[in-house]
Amino acid sequence: MEPSEPIAWFNLGIGLHQQRRIHSAVRAYRHCLALPHNTETEQAARNNLAQDLLLLGRWKEGWDNYGQRFTRKPGNYPLFKRAFGPCHRGPLEPRRPVLLMSEQGLGDTLQFSRYALHLQQSGFDVTLLSQPALVPLLRDAVGLKNVIDQLESEQWAELQPNWLPLLDLLPTLQARELWAPFSNGYIKIEAERVQRWSALLQRKPGHRLIALHWQGNPNHEHSLYSRGRSLPFERLRPLRQLADVEFVSIQKGAGSEQFQDNSGLNFVAGQGRVSQSMDFQDTAAVLANCDLLISADSAVVHLAGAMGIPTWLALRWIPEWRWGLEGEHTAWYKSVRLFRQPRDGDWEKVIRAMIATWIKGIVP
């Protein structure tokens, strides 16, 4: 290794991260950033450093570095900056409207919308720019009054809002520790929709219903920190040994083609209707009829957790920063239980642990 080359220390950090030596990876990234380097290396090293610090639960320093994420993937950030200037830093001003920019995946928006709800309940005038697929859910089920799917910057410019990226709300409100309001749930689906899906599912009497989801958005699984978080549907096959249980797949889009062979699992009669619907509120209503969700790390975990639905999350050996490195529980959602790979790629033991937990009667 060339000790004076920042790229060598950057690559060392990646290698240490992949070995789950996160503290050592942090030191390697710090050394990389202390050397003269080009802009691209600096941006990549700071991004990796931020996520490893967050993974270790070092929130203040992690968020300070994570705030520079838009230098690599700007998204809507330049649009907001041109219209309203630099994003807001420091305490929010109650008399000015707050404009939030959703970012990254659907799961991030669902997870961090709790902070928008907190601000709204605290008397702030909050508007969230969201992905179109989530707008009805955020309005009707989360209860956010102002959710938009496109920004008319000319109309907003006169208001001079406090604007900031959605994920920056946590450090803005409570920078030094993880603070997760509404961990018991903050998504409520209308009873009529839940009842309609109860009829459509056609459950067998005396059987419990488990929802399954195994594939996240593949477009978000190319980075070091999200690669390998999904599992093949065939890995769920051992679940067929559970007695008096029916299953329902809520997998939509990518990964749903794996469902052609149902691996001998007993699915509800209404599975076809579930597979046809692409509406998030319908998916939530299906979950409201389930006793449990078993899922890989994806947006539906945040949907179920935000509903207070019992959820068993299958986590890769080195998970995304939000789940930490250890433990069966998470401060984000009280209804979510974490099942971690004992070594890289070992989904078999994860599923085996879930089965043992169910058989022992440690069920929701």
Helices and strands as residue ranges (DSSP letters): H 6-18, H 22-34, H 39-55, H 59-66, G 69-71, H 77-84, E 98-101, H 106-121, E 126-129, G 132-134, H 135-137, I 138-142, E 147-148, H 153-157, E 162-165, G 166-168, H 169-173, H 191-201, E 208-213, G 218-220, G 233-241, E 245-249, G 256-260, H 271-276, H 280-288, E 292-296, H 299-307, E 311-315, G 321-323, E 336-340, H 347-359
